[in-house]
Amino acid sequence: MSKHQISRALGLAGLALCAILFMKTGEPQGQLMGIDVSTWRDAVLQVAPVRVDIFIISCVFLLIVTSSYKLLFSPLELLKSSEDVGYIADDGRSKARAANEVRRRKKTGDLPPIYPNGWFRVLDSHMLKIGEVRDVTVVGVNLAVFRGEDGKAHVLDAYCPHLGANLAVGGRVVGSCIECPFHGWQFQGDSGKCENIPYAEKVPDFAKVDVWHSCEVNGQILVWFHCDGEEPQWTVPEQEEITKGEWVYRGRTEHYVNAHIEEIPENAADLSHLTYLHTPGIVSGVDLRYTKNKTWQFVQHHWKAQWASESSPFNHCSQMLLKHSLHVFGIHWPLLDLHVVARQVGPGLVFLRFDHSFLGSGMIMQSVTPVEPLLQCVSHTIFYQSNIPAFVPKFILKGESIQFERDVMIWNNKTYISKPLLVKEDSTIRKHRRWYSQFYSENSPRFQYQRDTLEF
């Protein structure tokens, strides 16, 4: 049980004891509803200690059962806000103030284009029920994402062409259309055309909202972005184990990173940082000022990795092969060895598959979605064998989250160097940048500094 749950149980028990003490010390006189109050009080006090014990035991038992159920069955969901991770809030400053100050002072460097071409996650499928509308922002554009009554998900520009109302804020689903909350105009999800204006005799042929190419696969809704409006150039690979239900949803994490989108996948090619940044055990935490504290040096993660791009027709893909082992007091624990194949598909999707002889198989899907030029929403969603206890994938996801937040602290405070000083052992970083450059076009948008847009 958490401290909060224990304190809640003790608080309830305290209220019960206070009520008994009040009955004992008070001076009730006469009768209440025909019953002698003194006689009633004495009878209650005789059984009160037993009832208090039962009450406390019942509360603790209920909290244990609830906590056990969450541990064993419910998904783990860790959702962090923009200022929660990666900033140092000293001198009494709030996290938000510390984050804003870093973002104002941070040197941006000579950045590549801010939005690469590719598929990007907007929502997990279970986050959008039939008849539901969600307001999301991708590549700096507000989108209305809704699921029609036929179960199909649609993604449109959020703003009604009539007078600019946000379709996702107060709009409702009507069949396969979304209805504007301002005047009731209805737009078809597939085509974006306006089908009905409740007060007009005729709907103009040119009345429409832009529709985004979207797909729903692996339990996620994704949109295609291309700066020149080109059609999708590849598809998102379907993971059969997820589609067939052999692997089930066990949780997700969400972080916001203040960095250029390319810096996040580039970590896969930065092999040397694994040994330096991620060797300390997860018990060392995420604050880089303390992760190398000698107190926790008896637990260490060891990593072996290699990265390479794929050949045609999968030029848009790359792979990182990763071997993880755990050492405690210098002793290797082979039971916790993990072999991971991390396949990146396009600029914003990574599929991390791991297989273990004892712990089973599963996948973490990492999605990096550009919200603003230097603000990325990074989600890790884990699917795992249904016959493996839920606490196993939840532990893996939690450990991955701790390691990832160490990277977040680096990304949030670093600058982008277009011509980095590299040694021979860093050659894969240069290779990764050449591979990633394919996702930019001549007209890909460039960063323009606007101070007002960088505030939380």
Buried (B, 14 or more C-beta within 10 A) or exposed (E): BEEEBEEBBEEEBEEBBEEBEEBEEEEEEEEEEEEEBEEBBEEBEEEBEEEBEEBBEEBBEEBEEEEEEBEEEEBBEBEBEBBBBBBBBEEEBEBBBBBBEBBEEBEEEEBBBBBBBBBBBBBBBEBBEEBEBBBBBBBBBBBBBBBBEEEBBBBBBBBBBBEEBBBBEEBBBBBBBBBBBBBBBBBBBEBBBBBBBEEEEEBEEEBBBEBBBBBBBBBBBBBBBBBEEEEBBBEBBEBEBBEEEBBBBBBBBBBBBBBBBBBBBBBBBBBEBBEEBBBBBBEBBBBBEEBEEEEBEEBBBBBEBEBBBBEEEBEBBBBBBBEBBBBEEEEEEEEBBBEBBBBBBBBBBBBBBBEBEEBBBBBBBBBBBBBBBBBBBBBBBBBBBEEBBBBBBBBBBBBBBBBBBBBBBBBBBBEBEEEEEEEEEBEBBEBBBEBBEBBBBEEBBEBEEEEEEBEB
